[in-house]
């Protein structure tokens, strides 16, 4: 995975999109300048990819599924928001 990430970075893309943890770590290691966007990660904070959901830091960002930090936020959403 690291070799593939290095090869992609050589082509200077505008963004890297990753969907598995190994690819996210490889992209993070390969570059600190090109944004890496995670798609549907379980808990990037626990995995050590980002510092926090509110302020990921570095060049890694994206979407995540249920994490302990988000469960409380989901409960705060009023049901009328979905009507």
N, CA, C and O atoms as CSV, one atom per row, in Angstrom:
chain,resi,resn,atom,element,x,y,z
A,1,UNK,N,N,0.828,-1.190,0.000
A,1,UNK,CA,C,0.000,0.000,0.000
A,1,UNK,C,C,0.876,1.259,0.000
A,1,UNK,O,O,0.555,2.244,-0.666
A,2,UNK,N,N,1.973,1.221,0.744
A,2,UNK,CA,C,2.868,2.384,0.810
A,2,UNK,C,C,3.460,2.700,-0.554
A,2,UNK,O,O,3.586,3.868,-0.924
A,3,UNK,N,N,3.820,1.670,-1.298
A,3,UNK,CA,C,4.385,1.869,-2.632
A,3,UNK,C,C,3.356,2.512,-3.565
A,3,UNK,O,O,3.700,3.401,-4.345
A,4,UNK,N,N,2.112,2.074,-3.492
A,4,UNK,CA,C,1.051,2.661,-4.319
A,4,UNK,C,C,0.809,4.121,-3.956
A,4,UNK,O,O,0.625,4.960,-4.837
A,5,UNK,N,N,0.808,4.422,-2.665
A,5,UNK,CA,C,0.608,5.805,-2.230
A,5,UNK,C,C,1.750,6.694,-2.718
A,5,UNK,O,O,1.517,7.809,-3.187
A,6,UNK,N,N,2.970,6.205,-2.609
A,6,UNK,CA,C,4.120,6.972,-3.102
A,6,UNK,C,C,4.008,7.238,-4.598
A,6,UNK,O,O,4.318,8.334,-5.066
A,7,UNK,N,N,3.566,6.237,-5.342
A,7,UNK,CA,C,3.401,6.395,-6.791
A,7,UNK,C,C,2.320,7.433,-7.115
A,7,UNK,O,O,2.498,8.258,-8.011
A,8,UNK,N,N,1.221,7.390,-6.397
A,8,UNK,CA,C,0.158,8.378,-6.615
A,8,UNK,C,C,0.635,9.786,-6.321
A,8,UNK,O,O,0.336,10.714,-7.072
A,9,UNK,N,N,1.367,9.950,-5.245
A,9,UNK,CA,C,1.856,11.277,-4.845
A,9,UNK,C,C,2.789,11.855,-5.902
A,9,UNK,O,O,2.814,13.070,-6.098
A,10,UNK,N,N,3.551,11.017,-6.582
A,10,UNK,CA,C,4.455,11.485,-7.642
A,10,UNK,C,C,3.690,12.173,-8.773
A,10,UNK,O,O,4.241,13.029,-9.465
A,11,UNK,N,N,2.431,11.804,-8.961
A,11,UNK,CA,C,1.602,12.400,-10.019
A,11,UNK,C,C,0.958,13.712,-9.576
A,11,UNK,O,O,0.250,14.347,-10.357
A,12,UNK,N,N,1.195,14.120,-8.339
A,12,UNK,CA,C,0.707,15.388,-7.776
A,12,UNK,C,C,-0.808,15.591,-7.957
A,12,UNK,O,O,-1.233,16.576,-8.561
A,13,UNK,N,N,-1.611,14.668,-7.438
A,13,UNK,CA,C,-3.068,14.857,-7.534
A,13,UNK,C,C,-3.521,15.985,-6.602
A,13,UNK,O,O,-2.783,16.394,-5.705
A,14,UNK,N,N,-4.716,16.473,-6.819
A,14,UNK,CA,C,-5.273,17.512,-5.952
A,14,UNK,C,C,-5.702,16.946,-4.609
A,14,UNK,O,O,-5.664,17.641,-3.593
A,15,UNK,N,N,-6.114,15.672,-4.607
A,15,UNK,CA,C,-6.610,15.036,-3.386
A,15,UNK,C,C,-6.446,13.521,-3.502
A,15,UNK,O,O,-6.473,12.967,-4.601
A,16,UNK,N,N,-6.275,12.860,-2.360
A,16,UNK,CA,C,-6.269,11.401,-2.303
A,16,UNK,C,C,-7.525,10.979,-1.553
A,16,UNK,O,O,-7.818,11.523,-0.488
A,17,UNK,N,N,-8.262,10.028,-2.086
A,17,UNK,CA,C,-9.463,9.519,-1.426
A,17,UNK,C,C,-9.182,8.078,-1.020
A,17,UNK,O,O,-8.819,7.246,-1.851
A,18,UNK,N,N,-9.355,7.794,0.270
A,18,UNK,CA,C,-9.037,6.463,0.793
A,18,UNK,C,C,-10.260,5.869,1.478
A,18,UNK,O,O,-11.058,6.582,2.086
A,19,UNK,N,N,-10.393,4.542,1.369
A,19,UNK,CA,C,-11.574,3.910,1.954
A,19,UNK,C,C,-11.236,2.798,2.938
A,19,UNK,O,O,-12.137,2.220,3.545
A,20,UNK,N,N,-9.949,2.489,3.107
A,20,UNK,CA,C,-9.561,1.493,4.094
A,20,UNK,C,C,-8.427,2.053,4.953
A,20,UNK,O,O,-7.680,2.928,4.516
A,21,UNK,N,N,-8.310,1.547,6.158
A,21,UNK,CA,C,-7.343,2.070,7.123
A,21,UNK,C,C,-5.914,2.012,6.604
A,21,UNK,O,O,-5.163,2.976,6.761
A,22,UNK,N,N,-5.528,0.909,5.995
A,22,UNK,CA,C,-4.162,0.768,5.490
A,22,UNK,C,C,-3.839,1.834,4.452
A,22,UNK,O,O,-2.734,2.376,4.438
A,23,UNK,N,N,-4.795,2.134,3.589
A,23,UNK,CA,C,-4.594,3.165,2.571
A,23,UNK,C,C,-4.487,4.545,3.212
A,23,UNK,O,O,-3.703,5.378,2.757
A,24,UNK,N,N,-5.253,4.791,4.246
A,24,UNK,CA,C,-5.198,6.080,4.934
A,24,UNK,C,C,-3.834,6.298,5.570
A,24,UNK,O,O,-3.261,7.381,5.456
A,25,UNK,N,N,-3.314,5.282,6.236
A,25,UNK,CA,C,-1.988,5.401,6.835
A,25,UNK,C,C,-0.904,5.567,5.770
A,25,UNK,O,O,0.036,6.341,5.954
A,26,UNK,N,N,-1.033,4.846,4.665
A,26,UNK,CA,C,-0.054,4.962,3.579
A,26,UNK,C,C,-0.081,6.367,2.978
A,26,UNK,O,O,0.973,6.949,2.721
A,27,UNK,N,N,-1.264,6.909,2.756
A,27,UNK,CA,C,-1.393,8.258,2.203
A,27,UNK,C,C,-0.839,9.293,3.178
A,27,UNK,O,O,-0.156,10.233,2.771
A,28,UNK,N,N,-1.133,9.120,4.456
A,28,UNK,CA,C,-0.647,10.056,5.474
A,28,UNK,C,C,0.877,10.049,5.522
A,28,UNK,O,O,1.501,11.098,5.684
A,29,UNK,N,N,1.473,8.870,5.382
A,29,UNK,CA,C,2.930,8.749,5.410
A,29,UNK,C,C,3.561,9.296,4.125
A,29,UNK,O,O,4.653,9.864,4.162
A,30,UNK,N,N,2.879,9.127,3.001
A,30,UNK,CA,C,3.432,9.517,1.703
A,30,UNK,C,C,3.487,11.026,1.497
A,30,UNK,O,O,4.358,11.521,0.782
A,31,UNK,N,N,2.566,11.759,2.115
A,31,UNK,CA,C,2.529,13.208,1.898
A,31,UNK,C,C,1.877,13.924,3.072
A,31,UNK,O,O,0.963,13.408,3.716
A,32,UNK,N,N,2.371,15.111,3.324
A,32,UNK,CA,C,1.715,15.969,4.321
A,32,UNK,C,C,1.110,17.194,3.641
A,32,UNK,O,O,0.537,18.058,4.305
A,33,UNK,N,N,1.237,17.267,2.319
A,33,UNK,CA,C,0.738,18.424,1.575
A,33,UNK,C,C,-0.566,18.158,0.840
A,33,UNK,O,O,-1.441,19.023,0.803
A,34,UNK,N,N,-0.707,16.979,0.255
A,34,UNK,CA,C,-1.913,16.641,-0.509
A,34,UNK,C,C,-2.988,16.173,0.476
A,34,UNK,O,O,-2.733,15.275,1.278
A,35,UNK,N,N,-4.183,16.765,0.429
A,35,UNK,CA,C,-5.252,16.329,1.335
A,35,UNK,C,C,-5.637,14.870,1.100
A,35,UNK,O,O,-5.758,14.422,-0.041
A,36,UNK,N,N,-5.825,14.146,2.185
A,36,UNK,CA,C,-6.319,12.767,2.133
A,36,UNK,C,C,-7.713,12.750,2.738
A,36,UNK,O,O,-7.899,13.149,3.888
A,37,UNK,N,N,-8.681,12.295,1.979
A,37,UNK,CA,C,-10.067,12.267,2.421
A,37,UNK,C,C,-10.477,10.826,2.695
A,37,UNK,O,O,-10.463,9.983,1.799
A,38,UNK,N,N,-10.844,10.555,3.953
A,38,UNK,CA,C,-11.301,9.222,4.355
A,38,UNK,C,C,-12.785,9.102,4.052
A,38,UNK,O,O,-13.540,10.062,4.205
A,39,UNK,N,N,-13.192,7.934,3.626
A,39,UNK,CA,C,-14.595,7.689,3.329
A,39,UNK,C,C,-15.106,6.599,4.268
A,39,UNK,O,O,-14.646,5.458,4.215
A,40,UNK,N,N,-16.047,6.954,5.114
A,40,UNK,CA,C,-16.754,6.000,5.962
A,40,UNK,C,C,-15.856,5.191,6.895
A,40,UNK,O,O,-15.905,3.961,6.896
A,41,UNK,N,N,-15.054,5.868,7.670
A,41,UNK,CA,C,-14.206,5.197,8.662
A,41,UNK,C,C,-14.967,5.024,9.960
A,41,UNK,O,O,-15.813,5.850,10.305
A,42,UNK,N,N,-14.671,3.956,10.677
A,42,UNK,CA,C,-15.353,3.676,11.942
A,42,UNK,C,C,-14.935,4.672,13.008
A,42,UNK,O,O,-15.793,5.355,13.567
A,43,UNK,N,N,-13.647,4.778,13.310
A,43,UNK,CA,C,-13.177,5.685,14.356
A,43,UNK,C,C,-11.745,6.118,14.054
A,43,UNK,O,O,-10.799,5.504,14.548
A,44,UNK,N,N,-11.572,7.167,13.250
A,44,UNK,CA,C,-10.232,7.604,12.868
A,44,UNK,C,C,-9.407,8.122,14.042
A,44,UNK,O,O,-8.177,8.090,13.988
A,45,UNK,N,N,-10.056,8.595,15.094
A,45,UNK,CA,C,-9.329,9.062,16.275
A,45,UNK,C,C,-8.687,7.870,16.982
A,45,UNK,O,O,-7.498,7.902,17.300
A,46,UNK,N,N,-9.464,6.827,17.224
A,46,UNK,CA,C,-8.948,5.629,17.886
A,46,UNK,C,C,-7.867,4.954,17.048
A,46,UNK,O,O,-6.930,4.374,17.596
A,47,UNK,N,N,-7.992,5.027,15.724
A,47,UNK,CA,C,-7.002,4.415,14.842
A,47,UNK,C,C,-5.698,5.205,14.813
A,47,UNK,O,O,-4.662,4.688,14.394
A,48,UNK,N,N,-5.750,6.471,15.264
A,48,UNK,CA,C,-4.560,7.302,15.264
A,48,UNK,C,C,-4.331,8.072,13.980
A,48,UNK,O,O,-3.232,8.573,13.739
A,49,UNK,N,N,-5.375,8.172,13.143
A,49,UNK,CA,C,-5.244,8.917,11.894
A,49,UNK,C,C,-5.400,10.419,12.084
A,49,UNK,O,O,-4.752,11.203,11.391
A,50,UNK,N,N,-6.252,10.824,13.016
A,50,UNK,CA,C,-6.498,12.240,13.276
A,50,UNK,C,C,-6.472,12.502,14.777
A,50,UNK,O,O,-6.644,11.590,15.585
A,51,UNK,N,N,-6.253,13.764,15.132
A,51,UNK,CA,C,-6.205,14.146,16.548
A,51,UNK,C,C,-7.581,14.118,17.193
A,51,UNK,O,O,-7.751,13.613,18.303
A,52,UNK,N,N,-8.565,14.668,16.480
A,52,UNK,CA,C,-9.943,14.690,16.976
A,52,UNK,C,C,-10.869,14.879,15.788
A,52,UNK,O,O,-10.425,15.240,14.698
A,53,UNK,N,N,-12.153,14.635,15.997
A,53,UNK,CA,C,-13.124,14.839,14.912
A,53,UNK,C,C,-13.318,16.322,14.632
A,53,UNK,O,O,-13.495,16.719,13.481
A,54,UNK,N,N,-13.285,17.137,15.671
A,54,UNK,CA,C,-13.491,18.568,15.499
A,54,UNK,C,C,-12.306,19.238,14.814
A,54,UNK,O,O,-12.487,20.140,13.997
A,55,UNK,N,N,-11.108,18.805,15.143
A,55,UNK,CA,C,-9.883,19.374,14.575
A,55,UNK,C,C,-8.929,18.233,14.233
A,55,UNK,O,O,-8.064,17.877,15.033
A,56,UNK,N,N,-9.092,17.660,13.034
A,56,UNK,CA,C,-8.289,16.486,12.681
A,56,UNK,C,C,-6.792,16.769,12.636
A,56,UNK,O,O,-5.991,15.884,12.937
A,57,UNK,N,N,-6.403,17.981,12.267
A,57,UNK,CA,C,-4.987,18.307,12.154
A,57,UNK,C,C,-4.369,17.643,10.933
A,57,UNK,O,O,-4.921,16.675,10.409
A,58,UNK,N,N,-3.255,18.141,10.484
A,58,UNK,CA,C,-2.584,17.549,9.332
A,58,UNK,C,C,-3.391,17.654,8.058
A,58,UNK,O,O,-4.180,18.581,7.879
A,59,UNK,N,N,-3.186,16.700,7.181
A,59,UNK,CA,C,-3.839,16.740,5.870
A,59,UNK,C,C,-4.901,15.657,5.703
A,59,UNK,O,O,-5.371,15.421,4.590
A,60,UNK,N,N,-5.283,14.997,6.792
A,60,UNK,CA,C,-6.278,13.925,6.727
A,60,UNK,C,C,-7.615,14.429,7.264
A,60,UNK,O,O,-7.682,15.009,8.348
A,61,UNK,N,N,-8.665,14.205,6.501
A,61,UNK,CA,C,-10.015,14.600,6.907
A,61,UNK,C,C,-10.993,13.600,6.303
A,61,UNK,O,O,-10.569,12.653,5.641
A,62,UNK,N,N,-12.271,13.788,6.514
A,62,UNK,CA,C,-13.236,12.917,5.875
A,62,UNK,C,C,-14.449,12.613,6.706
A,62,UNK,O,O,-14.796,13.360,7.621
A,63,UNK,N,N,-15.097,11.509,6.384
A,63,UNK,CA,C,-16.328,11.086,7.024
A,63,UNK,C,C,-16.066,9.882,7.909
A,63,UNK,O,O,-15.198,9.056,7.625
A,64,UNK,N,N,-16.841,9.797,9.000
A,64,UNK,CA,C,-16.703,8.607,9.842
A,64,UNK,C,C,-18.082,8.138,10.277
A,64,UNK,O,O,-19.054,8.893,10.293
A,65,UNK,N,N,-18.122,6.855,10.631
A,65,UNK,CA,C,-19.373,6.267,11.107
A,65,UNK,C,C,-19.499,6.559,12.591
A,65,UNK,O,O,-18.858,7.479,13.096
A,66,UNK,N,N,-20.298,5.805,13.279
A,66,UNK,CA,C,-20.540,6.012,14.703
A,66,UNK,C,C,-19.265,5.917,15.529
A,66,UNK,O,O,-18.534,4.929,15.453
A,67,UNK,N,N,-19.012,6.934,16.301
A,67,UNK,CA,C,-17.929,6.935,17.275
A,67,UNK,C,C,-18.524,7.387,18.598
A,67,UNK,O,O,-19.603,7.980,18.608
A,68,UNK,N,N,-17.864,7.129,19.700
A,68,UNK,CA,C,-18.395,7.592,20.993
A,68,UNK,C,C,-18.674,9.095,21.013
A,68,UNK,O,O,-19.616,9.542,21.667
A,69,UNK,N,N,-17.859,9.875,20.302
A,69,UNK,CA,C,-18.056,11.323,20.265
A,69,UNK,C,C,-19.343,11.717,19.542
A,69,UNK,O,O,-19.943,12.738,19.879
A,70,UNK,N,N,-19.777,10.932,18.559
A,70,UNK,CA,C,-20.938,11.292,17.753
A,70,UNK,C,C,-22.254,10.737,18.281
A,70,UNK,O,O,-23.314,11.263,17.942
A,71,UNK,N,N,-22.218,9.713,19.082
A,71,UNK,CA,C,-23.453,9.096,19.568
A,71,UNK,C,C,-24.302,10.110,20.320
A,71,UNK,O,O,-25.509,10.196,20.090
A,72,UNK,N,N,-23.696,10.870,21.206
A,72,UNK,CA,C,-24.432,11.897,21.953
A,72,UNK,C,C,-25.004,12.970,21.043
A,72,UNK,O,O,-26.116,13.449,21.269
A,73,UNK,N,N,-24.251,13.354,20.011
A,73,UNK,CA,C,-24.731,14.361,19.057
A,73,UNK,C,C,-25.954,13.851,18.303
A,73,UNK,O,O,-26.895,14.609,18.063
A,74,UNK,N,N,-25.948,12.583,17.931
A,74,UNK,CA,C,-27.101,12.011,17.222
A,74,UNK,C,C,-28.344,12.043,18.102
A,74,UNK,O,O,-29.449,12.260,17.604
A,75,UNK,N,N,-28.178,11.833,19.390
A,75,UNK,CA,C,-29.326,11.873,20.296
A,75,UNK,C,C,-29.867,13.285,20.455
A,75,UNK,O,O,-31.037,13.457,20.794
A,76,UNK,N,N,-29.044,14.295,20.219
A,76,UNK,CA,C,-29.471,15.684,20.345
A,76,UNK,C,C,-30.290,16.164,19.164
A,76,UNK,O,O,-30.987,17.173,19.271
A,77,UNK,N,N,-30.224,15.465,18.038
A,77,UNK,CA,C,-30.953,15.882,16.842
A,77,UNK,C,C,-32.444,15.664,17.071
A,77,UNK,O,O,-32.868,14.536,17.325
A,78,UNK,N,N,-33.248,16.727,16.987
A,78,UNK,CA,C,-34.697,16.540,17.188
A,78,UNK,C,C,-35.311,15.742,16.037
A,78,UNK,O,O,-34.904,15.882,14.884
A,79,UNK,N,N,-36.270,14.927,16.358
A,79,UNK,CA,C,-36.913,14.096,15.333
A,79,UNK,C,C,-37.630,14.937,14.290
A,79,UNK,O,O,-37.850,14.471,13.172
A,80,UNK,N,N,-38.000,16.170,14.632
A,80,UNK,CA,C,-38.683,17.025,13.660
A,80,UNK,C,C,-37.747,17.440,12.533
A,80,UNK,O,O,-38.209,17.911,11.494
A,81,UNK,N,N,-36.451,17.276,12.718
A,81,UNK,CA,C,-35.489,17.640,11.677
A,81,UNK,C,C,-35.619,16.718,10.477
A,81,UNK,O,O,-35.147,17.059,9.393
A,82,UNK,N,N,-36.240,15.570,10.637
A,82,UNK,CA,C,-36.339,14.597,9.545
A,82,UNK,C,C,-37.698,14.615,8.867
A,82,UNK,O,O,-37.967,13.753,8.031
A,83,UNK,N,N,-38.544,15.545,9.189
A,83,UNK,CA,C,-39.871,15.605,8.573
A,83,UNK,C,C,-39.891,16.511,7.392
A,83,UNK,O,O,-40.933,16.675,6.757
